């Protein structure tokens, strides 16, 4: 009974591309596989991959599984953040009907201002040995960054404007209000500097 239950999620998947949702650190790269579940033999396929702002595609290569079927891959920019990916063999070779095989590897880089978003895999088509086209279901992949990366610098460590005080320690709007003022500078690392400044008449 258990074996039957475990097999149920694979039923009805037909022809499908999908990737796992993932988390990526800012200013870092990550490589993930594109998986294909194909009910039909596929001589090759194409898809459009659209990335959110701040996520860049660094490379797209075949996996060991694809290379055993002599598949090559090309990845062309369609527009800003959108890529057309084609996988194809040199001759009449097909991917056999199979379940959840890694067919391509994508390497992404997150910029320092990436805030997360979705990768959209759409416009997916396959080709049979007789060059007939069939559709393949795409996927939406959620990409997140660690929550700590979105918090930023703690308030007590953020850069602040210089503040001024008179010699009695009372705050003043401008050092020009007195002949000698104390200038207080707070640095991003939380360090505080104090120095006297004299305003010449």
C-alpha positions, -999 to +999 in steps of 0.1 A: +000+000+000+028+024+008+044+019-026+012+029-043+009+060-022+044+071-030+038+067-067+007+089-067+025+123-069+041+112-102+007+105-118-007+131-141+026+151-143+028+144-181+053+166-197+067+191-171+097+212-163+103+223-127+130+236-103+130+236-065+124+270-048+157+282-033+174+308-011+205+327-023+228+351-004+235+385-018+266+389-039+268+351-043+262+324-069+241+292-068+238+263-093+205+244-096+191+217-119+162+219-142+142+187-140+121+172-167+093+147-164+083+136-199+055+113-208+066+115-245+100+109-260+116+142-266+141+148-293+148+183-279+130+211-262+128+249-257+117+272-230+118+308-219+132+317-185+124+351-170+144+363-140+134+388-113+154+421-110+187+416-093+191+379-103+215+372-132+220+340-153+257+332-153+256+299-172+234+271-186+250+237-192+239+201-198+239+175-171+255+140-172+220+127-180+216+150-210+251+143-223+245+106-225+219+115-252+244+139-268+223+169-261+238+203-266+223+236-252+221+272-262+209+301-242+201+334-259+189+367-244+154+376-255+151+408-235+163+422-202+160+393-177+145+369-202+163+340-220+154+315-247+169+281-239+172+254-265+184+218-260+189+195-290+210+165-302+232+163-333+210+136-349+178+116-344+184+109-307+157+113-280+153+116-243+132+085-234+100+089-216+111+093-180+103+108-146+122+137-129+156+137-145+180+166-143+184+179-178+201+213-174+221+231-148+216+269-143+240+291-124+226+323-110+242+353-093+223+376-069+234+412-069+238+432-037+204+448-041+184+416-049+152+415-028+139+381-040+113+372-066+101+345-090+118+328-119+092+321-146+097+291-168+072+295-197+067+289-234+079+253-230+078+230-261+092+196-270+099+179-303+093+142-311+115+120-332+092+129-361+097+166-354+061+171-341+058+197-314+042+190-280+037+213-250+055+210-217+042+226-185+064+253-171+070+263-135+073+293-112+103+292-089+103+313-057+138+328-050+144+343-016+173+359+003+182+353+039+160+375+062+191+389+078+202+404+044+171+425+042+174+440+077+204+462+069+226+480+094+212+482+129+198+517+137+225+523+163+252+516+137+238+536+108+256+567+096+242+599+113+247+636+106+272+653+128+257+668+160+269+699+178+269+709+214+281+740+234+307+736+261+280+731+287+268+700+267+236+715+254+227+707+218+229+736+193+216+738+158+249+750+143+285+755+155+282+791+143+259+798+172+289+797+196+326+806+194+337+770+204+315+739+198+318+702+204+313+682+172+300+646+177+304+622+147+288+587+147+304+562+123+287+532+106+304+508+129+290+525+160+322+543+170+317+579+182+342+607+178+341+641+197+362+671+190+361+708+197+357+731+167+362+769+168+343+792+144+364+822+134+345+855+133 
